[in-house]
Amino acid sequence: MKSIFKVVKWFCLIALGLPLFFYLLWIAINIADQDYSQSSIAKIKTIQQLPTNVRADNAHSYALGLSSETPLKTGMELANAIAKQTNFSAAVATTTDAKTIRIINEDEIKQVCFRQDKKFCQADKSRPAFYVNSAQVTQLLAENRKIIANYQQLINFTYWQETAIASNVTMSYRRLLVSQKLYLMVVGQKLALVDRHITKSLLDMDIRFWRMVLSSTNSLMTKMICREAIERHFLLLQQLLSPLADEHRQALIPEMWRTMISDDERSFTKVMLGEWGNLQKLLSSLDTYQDSDIFEQLSTFEQLGTLALKPLFKVNATLNRHGNYLDVYSQQSSLDYSVMKHSLAVPVNSVVDSCPKQFSASYVYWLLYNPVGKIMSCSNPTSLAEYIIRVTDLEAVRRLTLLSLELDIEHHNAQQQQHIVNETELRDPYTEQVFVLDRINQTIGFIGFQTPGFSSDRIEISLQ
C-alpha cells in the first residue's frame, strides 16, 4: 500500500513539477526584452518630431468640426482636447459648441434621384447616383447648402496633419464623403451656367485637396478614404463632362487631372509609421492593464491565464518584428509600376521572420522567445498589399478618365475610337498596354494588377 502511495505521490510531483519547471525555464529565456532596433528607434524619433500643436490652418482640425455650425472653432477645441487626452469621447465632452448640422446619407441622395429618373441612379461606379438638374436635387442642395459651404471651405486648406498618432479618433468619414458628393452635384449644376474658369477652379480645388491629404496622412483609414474620394471625383465628373461639346469639355479639365499620381502620394511610409505608432500606443497600455476595468471583468481563470502569459510577451521584440514587416510594405509602395507586380507577389512573411505553417521542431524553437508576441502577429497576418494596389490603381483611373473624355462616340466611329486608344500615351501603368475598349457595350476598362491572392478592382467607364 505504501509503495502505491509513493508511486502516486511521485507521479503527481512529476506531473505538476515538470510543467512548472519548463514554464520557469521558459520565463528565464524570456526574462529580458530586446533593445529597440535601429528601425524602431528611427520611428520613435520621427513620431516625437511630429507637430503636436493645433494649428488653425490644419484641414484635419477643420474636418473634425465639419458638421458643426462653427467648424473651425469646434474642430480646434476637439483637436486640442485630443492632443492632451487622446480620447475622442472626452474631447467631445469638452467642446462648447453643441450645434450640429444634419448630414443626409447616400441612400437619401439615391431616393431623391430615383424619384426623378431611375436610369441616372445605377449603383455601379461607372454612373453617378444622381441627376444634377432635377428639381428634387436642386431642393436637396438648397437644404444642405451649409454643409456644402463648410466642405468648400475645407478643400481650400493646403495643410493636413493628424493631431496625434494613436489618438483613438474615428473621424466621421461618411460626412466627408457625403459632403463631397453634394459639392460635386453643385459643380455639376454649374457646368453650363457659369464661367468655365470658375467651374474648372471648383473641380481643381476638390482633387487638389484629396491628393494633398493622400500624401500627408499617417492613418491607413484616411489613406483609403482619400482613395475612394479621388476615384469618385474622377468617375462622377467623367459622367458630367462627357455629354458636353469636346471644346467645352477639354476646357473644364483641371490641371491636376493631367498630373501623374506621384510617388509621394502613392507612398505608404507615413501610414506605416502611423500603424507602428498605433501598436506602440496599444502595447504601452499593457503595463496598466491589470488595474483596468476590463481586467476586473474577466473570470478568475482568465485573469490567471493573462498573468501567466504576460512574462512570455516582450513589447520591444514585438514592435521590432512588426516594424520590419511594415518596412517591407513601405518600400514596396513606391516601386515602379513595372516591378511592383513581382515584388508584391512575394508574401511579406517569406521576407520577414516567416510564421511556421505547421508544428515541427523549428516551430518549438520559434516559440522559445516572445511566443505570445509572435503568435499574436501571425494569428492575424493582414496583407497590406491589397491596400497598396488600390491606391496605386488611382493612376490608372486618372489615365482612363482622361482617355474616355477624348473618345467622342457621336463623332468617332468604332475604328476611330480604337485608333485613339491604340495611339494614346494614356495606357495601363502596370503593363503600358492599351486599355480595353468594348465597342459593343461602349465602355473602356482597366483589368489592372492581377496576382494570386489579390488583384485590382476592375474599372469600366461608360462612353454613352
matplotlib code that plots the C-alpha trace (Angstrom):
import matplotlib.pyplot as plt

x = [0.0, 2.9, 4.6, 1.4, 1.2, 4.8, 4.1, 1.1, 3.0, 5.9, 3.6, 1.8, 5.0, 6.4, 3.1, 3.0, 6.7, 7.8, 5.4, 6.3, 10.0, 9.6, 7.4, 10.0, 12.7, 10.6, 10.3, 14.0, 14.6, 12.2, 13.4, 14.9, 13.3, 15.1, 16.5, 14.7, 16.1, 17.5, 14.3, 12.2, 14.5, 14.1, 10.3, 10.2, 12.3, 10.1, 6.9, 8.5, 9.2, 5.6, 3.9, 1.7, 0.4, -3.0, -2.9, -5.8, -4.6, -4.8, -7.5, -7.7, -8.9, -11.5, -12.6, -13.2, -15.8, -17.2, -20.8, -20.8, -22.3, -18.8, -16.5, -13.1, -13.9, -15.3, -12.7, -9.8, -11.5, -11.7, -8.1, -6.8, -8.6, -7.5, -3.8, -4.0, -6.2, -6.0, -9.6, -12.3, -15.2, -13.6, -12.8, -16.4, -17.5, -15.2, -16.5, -18.7, -20.4, -23.2, -25.0, -24.5, -25.8, -27.7, -26.0, -28.0, -26.7, -26.1, -29.4, -31.3, -29.5, -30.4, -34.0, -34.3, -32.8, -34.8, -38.0, -36.7, -35.2, -34.1, -31.6, -29.3, -29.2, -27.3, -25.4, -22.2, -19.3, -19.5, -22.5, -23.3, -26.0, -27.8, -29.4, -28.0, -30.5, -33.7, -35.9, -35.6, -31.8, -31.9, -34.1, -31.8, -28.7, -30.6, -31.4, -27.8, -26.1, -24.5, -22.6, -21.7, -20.3, -18.3, -16.9, -15.9, -14.1, -12.4, -10.9, -9.3, -6.9, -3.4, -2.1, -3.2, -1.7, -3.4, -3.5, -1.7, -0.8, -3.0, -5.4, -8.4, -10.2, -12.6, -13.5, -16.8, -15.6, -19.2, -19.8, -16.7, -17.7, -21.4, -20.3, -18.0, -20.9, -23.1, -20.3, -19.8, -23.5, -23.4, -20.4, -22.4, -25.2, -22.8, -21.1, -23.3, -24.3, -21.1, -17.7, -15.6, -12.6, -14.7, -16.0, -12.6, -11.3, -14.0, -13.1, -9.4, -9.9, -11.6, -9.0, -6.1, -7.3, -7.8, -4.4, -2.8, -4.4, -3.4, 0.3, 0.1, -1.9, -0.4, -3.6, -4.4, -8.1, -7.7, -5.5, -8.2, -10.9, -8.8, -8.5, -12.3, -12.8, -10.3, -11.9, -15.3, -14.1, -12.8, -15.7, -18.6, -17.2, -16.4, -20.1, -20.9, -18.3, -18.8, -22.1, -20.5, -19.1, -15.5, -14.1, -16.1, -15.2, -11.5, -11.5, -13.0, -10.5, -8.4, -4.7, -4.4, -6.1, -3.1, -0.6, 0.5, -0.2, 3.2, 5.4, 4.8, 1.0, 1.3, 3.8, 2.7, 5.7, 3.8, 0.9, 3.2, 4.7, 1.2, 0.3, 3.5, 2.7, -0.8, 0.7, 3.2, 0.4, -1.6, 1.2, 2.4, -1.1, -0.5, 1.6, -1.6, -3.9, -4.1, -5.6, -8.2, -11.9, -11.6, -9.2, -11.6, -14.4, -12.5, -13.2, -10.6, -9.4, -9.0, -7.1, -4.7, -4.1, -3.4, -0.9, 0.8, 1.2, 2.5, 6.1, 6.1, 5.2, 8.0, 6.9, 10.1, 10.6, 7.0, 7.4, 10.7, 9.1, 6.1, 8.3, 10.3, 7.0, 5.8, 9.1, 8.9, 5.5, 6.6, 9.5, 7.1, 4.5, 6.7, 8.2, 8.0, 4.7, 6.6, 8.3, 5.6, 3.7, 6.7, 7.5, 4.1, 3.6, 6.2, 4.5, 6.0, 6.2, 8.7, 10.9, 10.4, 10.7, 8.1, 5.3, 5.6, 2.8, 2.8, 4.1, 7.7, 11.0, 11.6, 8.2, 9.2, 12.5, 10.5, 8.3, 11.1, 11.4, 8.4, 5.9, 2.8, 4.0, 4.8, 1.5, -0.3, 1.3, 0.9, -2.7, -3.9, -1.5, -3.3, -1.8, -1.3, -0.5, -4.2, -4.3, -1.2, -2.6, -5.9, -4.0, -1.6, -4.6, -5.5, -3.0, -4.9, -8.2, -6.8, -5.5, -8.7, -10.8, -8.8, -8.9, -12.6, -13.1, -11.1, -13.5, -16.5, -19.0, -21.1, -18.2, -15.9, -16.8, -15.6, -12.4, -11.5, -12.1, -9.8, -7.2, -7.2, -6.9, -4.0, -2.1, -2.5, 0.1, -2.7, -2.1, -2.3, 0.6, 1.4, 1.9, 1.9, -0.6, -3.7, -6.9, -9.7, -12.2, -15.6, -17.2, -20.4, -21.2, -19.4, -17.2, -13.5, -12.0, -9.0, -8.1, -5.1, -2.9, -3.5, -1.7, -2.7, -4.5, -5.5, -6.0, -7.1, -10.7, -11.9, -12.9, -15.1, -16.2, -19.3, -18.8, -22.5]
y = [0.0, 2.4, 1.6, 2.5, 5.7, 6.6, 5.9, 8.2, 10.8, 10.8, 10.7, 13.8, 15.6, 14.9, 15.7, 19.1, 19.7, 19.2, 21.7, 24.1, 23.6, 24.1, 27.1, 28.7, 27.8, 29.5, 32.6, 32.6, 32.5, 35.5, 37.4, 40.2, 42.2, 43.2, 46.6, 48.7, 48.0, 50.9, 50.9, 51.2, 54.0, 55.9, 55.5, 56.8, 59.8, 60.6, 60.3, 62.6, 65.2, 65.3, 68.6, 68.4, 72.0, 72.6, 75.0, 77.0, 76.2, 72.4, 70.9, 68.0, 70.2, 71.8, 68.4, 67.3, 70.0, 69.8, 69.2, 72.0, 75.4, 76.8, 74.1, 75.7, 76.7, 73.3, 71.4, 73.2, 72.5, 68.8, 68.8, 70.4, 68.0, 65.0, 66.2, 66.3, 63.3, 61.1, 60.3, 61.3, 60.8, 63.0, 65.5, 65.7, 66.3, 69.3, 71.1, 74.1, 74.2, 71.6, 72.9, 70.4, 70.3, 67.2, 65.5, 63.3, 59.8, 58.2, 56.4, 59.6, 61.1, 58.0, 58.1, 61.7, 60.7, 57.6, 59.6, 61.7, 59.3, 55.8, 55.4, 58.0, 56.1, 53.0, 51.6, 50.8, 53.2, 53.9, 56.1, 58.9, 58.2, 61.5, 63.6, 67.0, 69.1, 67.8, 69.9, 67.4, 67.6, 71.4, 71.3, 68.8, 71.0, 74.1, 72.2, 71.2, 74.5, 75.0, 71.7, 72.3, 75.7, 74.1, 71.5, 74.1, 76.0, 72.7, 72.0, 75.4, 74.2, 73.2, 71.5, 68.3, 66.7, 64.3, 65.7, 62.7, 59.2, 56.7, 59.3, 56.9, 59.4, 58.0, 60.9, 60.8, 59.9, 59.4, 63.1, 63.9, 61.7, 62.7, 66.4, 65.8, 64.2, 67.2, 69.6, 67.7, 67.9, 71.6, 71.8, 69.6, 72.2, 75.0, 73.4, 75.2, 78.2, 79.9, 80.9, 77.9, 79.2, 79.3, 75.8, 74.5, 76.1, 74.4, 71.0, 71.6, 72.5, 69.2, 66.9, 69.0, 68.8, 65.0, 64.4, 66.6, 64.6, 61.3, 62.3, 63.8, 61.4, 58.9, 57.0, 53.9, 54.6, 58.2, 56.9, 54.6, 57.2, 59.5, 56.8, 56.5, 60.2, 60.6, 57.7, 59.2, 62.6, 61.2, 58.8, 61.1, 64.1, 62.0, 61.3, 65.0, 66.2, 63.6, 64.9, 68.4, 69.5, 68.5, 72.0, 72.8, 69.5, 69.9, 73.4, 72.3, 69.5, 70.6, 70.8, 68.3, 65.7, 65.9, 65.4, 61.9, 60.4, 61.0, 58.5, 60.6, 60.3, 56.5, 56.0, 54.3, 55.3, 57.8, 55.3, 52.5, 54.9, 55.6, 51.9, 51.2, 54.1, 52.7, 49.4, 51.1, 53.0, 49.9, 47.8, 50.6, 50.4, 46.7, 47.8, 49.2, 46.5, 44.7, 47.8, 48.4, 47.8, 45.3, 43.1, 43.2, 41.9, 38.8, 35.5, 34.3, 31.6, 34.3, 36.6, 33.8, 32.9, 36.5, 36.8, 33.5, 34.6, 38.1, 37.1, 35.4, 38.6, 41.1, 44.5, 45.7, 42.4, 42.5, 46.1, 45.3, 42.4, 44.4, 47.3, 45.0, 43.8, 47.3, 48.4, 45.9, 47.2, 50.8, 50.1, 48.3, 51.0, 53.4, 50.9, 51.5, 50.1, 47.6, 45.9, 46.2, 43.2, 40.9, 42.5, 42.3, 38.8, 37.6, 37.2, 39.5, 36.7, 35.0, 38.1, 38.9, 36.1, 33.8, 32.3, 28.5, 26.8, 23.5, 22.1, 20.9, 21.1, 24.5, 25.7, 24.8, 26.7, 29.6, 29.7, 29.8, 33.6, 36.1, 33.3, 35.5, 38.4, 36.1, 34.2, 37.5, 38.9, 35.6, 35.0, 38.0, 38.3, 41.1, 41.7, 45.4, 44.7, 45.0, 48.5, 49.5, 48.2, 50.0, 53.3, 52.6, 51.9, 55.6, 56.4, 54.0, 55.7, 59.1, 57.9, 56.1, 59.1, 61.4, 58.9, 58.4, 62.2, 62.0, 59.5, 61.2, 58.5, 61.0, 62.0, 59.0, 55.6, 52.4, 52.3, 55.9, 55.1, 52.1, 54.2, 56.8, 54.1, 52.4, 55.7, 57.5, 57.6, 57.0, 53.3, 50.7, 51.9, 48.3, 46.9, 50.0, 48.1, 49.8, 50.0, 47.6, 49.2, 47.4, 48.7, 46.7, 48.0, 51.3, 51.1, 51.4, 49.4, 48.5, 45.0, 46.1, 44.3, 40.5, 38.2, 35.1, 36.3, 39.8, 42.0, 45.4, 46.4, 46.1, 49.6, 50.3, 53.7, 54.1, 56.2, 56.6]
z = [0.0, 0.9, -2.4, -4.3, -2.3, -3.2, -6.9, -6.9, -4.9, -7.3, -10.3, -9.0, -8.3, -11.7, -13.4, -11.6, -11.4, -15.0, -16.5, -13.7, -14.4, -18.1, -17.5, -15.2, -17.8, -20.5, -18.3, -17.8, -21.6, -21.9, -18.9, -20.9, -23.7, -26.9, -27.3, -29.9, -33.4, -35.4, -37.5, -34.3, -32.9, -36.2, -36.0, -32.4, -33.3, -36.3, -34.1, -31.5, -34.2, -35.4, -34.6, -31.6, -31.6, -33.0, -36.0, -37.4, -40.9, -40.4, -42.5, -40.1, -37.3, -39.5, -40.7, -37.1, -36.8, -40.4, -39.3, -36.7, -37.2, -36.4, -37.8, -37.2, -33.6, -32.8, -34.7, -32.9, -29.5, -30.4, -31.7, -28.6, -26.3, -28.3, -28.3, -24.5, -23.7, -26.8, -26.0, -28.5, -26.1, -23.5, -26.3, -27.5, -23.9, -23.6, -26.7, -26.0, -29.4, -29.4, -32.6, -35.4, -39.0, -40.0, -42.9, -45.2, -46.2, -49.6, -49.5, -49.2, -52.2, -54.2, -53.2, -54.4, -57.8, -58.2, -58.0, -60.8, -63.3, -62.5, -65.3, -63.6, -60.4, -61.2, -58.2, -60.0, -60.0, -63.7, -63.3, -60.9, -58.4, -59.0, -61.7, -61.1, -63.0, -61.4, -59.3, -56.4, -56.5, -56.6, -53.5, -51.9, -52.4, -51.1, -47.9, -47.5, -48.5, -45.1, -45.1, -48.8, -47.8, -45.0, -47.4, -49.9, -47.1, -46.1, -49.5, -49.6, -46.9, -48.1, -44.9, -43.3, -40.1, -37.8, -34.3, -32.8, -33.8, -32.0, -30.7, -30.8, -33.0, -35.5, -37.7, -39.4, -42.9, -44.0, -43.5, -45.6, -48.5, -48.5, -48.4, -51.3, -53.3, -52.6, -53.6, -56.9, -57.6, -57.1, -59.6, -62.0, -62.0, -62.7, -65.7, -68.3, -66.1, -65.0, -66.4, -67.3, -65.4, -62.2, -62.7, -63.5, -60.4, -58.3, -59.8, -59.2, -55.6, -54.8, -56.5, -55.2, -51.6, -51.6, -53.3, -50.7, -47.9, -49.7, -49.5, -45.9, -43.8, -41.4, -41.0, -43.1, -42.8, -44.0, -46.9, -48.1, -47.7, -49.9, -52.5, -52.6, -52.8, -55.6, -57.6, -57.0, -58.2, -61.5, -62.3, -61.4, -63.1, -66.2, -66.5, -66.0, -68.5, -71.2, -72.6, -73.2, -76.5, -76.9, -76.8, -73.7, -72.1, -72.6, -71.3, -68.0, -67.3, -64.2, -64.4, -61.6, -63.8, -66.1, -63.3, -62.6, -59.1, -57.6, -55.7, -52.6, -53.0, -53.5, -50.7, -47.5, -45.5, -43.3, -43.0, -41.8, -39.3, -38.0, -37.9, -35.9, -33.6, -33.0, -32.0, -29.7, -28.0, -27.5, -26.1, -23.8, -22.1, -21.1, -18.1, -16.5, -17.9, -14.5, -12.9, -15.7, -15.5, -18.4, -16.4, -13.4, -15.6, -16.5, -14.8, -12.2, -14.7, -17.4, -15.1, -14.0, -17.7, -18.6, -15.7, -16.7, -20.3, -19.5, -18.9, -22.3, -24.1, -25.0, -26.1, -27.8, -29.6, -30.9, -32.1, -33.8, -35.6, -36.6, -37.7, -40.1, -41.5, -42.2, -43.6, -46.4, -47.4, -47.1, -49.6, -52.0, -52.1, -54.1, -56.5, -60.3, -61.7, -63.9, -61.0, -58.4, -59.6, -59.0, -55.6, -54.1, -55.3, -52.8, -49.4, -46.8, -44.3, -46.5, -46.2, -42.6, -40.0, -41.5, -39.5, -39.4, -41.3, -39.2, -36.0, -36.1, -34.2, -35.8, -34.6, -31.0, -31.4, -32.9, -29.8, -27.3, -27.3, -27.2, -28.1, -27.3, -29.5, -32.4, -32.2, -31.9, -35.1, -37.0, -36.0, -38.0, -40.9, -42.6, -46.0, -46.7, -50.4, -51.3, -49.8, -51.7, -55.0, -54.6, -54.1, -56.9, -59.2, -58.9, -61.7, -64.0, -63.0, -63.9, -67.3, -68.0, -67.2, -69.4, -72.3, -72.0, -72.5, -75.7, -77.2, -78.7, -79.6, -81.6, -83.9, -83.7, -85.3, -83.9, -85.9, -84.9, -81.3, -81.4, -83.2, -80.5, -77.8, -79.7, -80.3, -77.0, -74.3, -71.7, -71.0, -68.3, -65.9, -64.9, -68.4, -70.7, -72.8, -74.2, -72.2, -73.2, -75.4, -75.6, -78.7, -78.2, -74.7, -75.4, -72.3, -71.8, -69.0, -66.9, -65.8, -63.8, -61.3, -61.1, -58.8, -56.7, -53.6, -54.6, -57.6, -58.7, -58.8, -62.4, -63.5, -66.5, -67.7, -69.9, -73.1, -73.6]

ax = plt.figure().add_subplot(projection="3d")
ax.plot(x, y, z, "-o")
ax.set_aspect("equal")
plt.show()
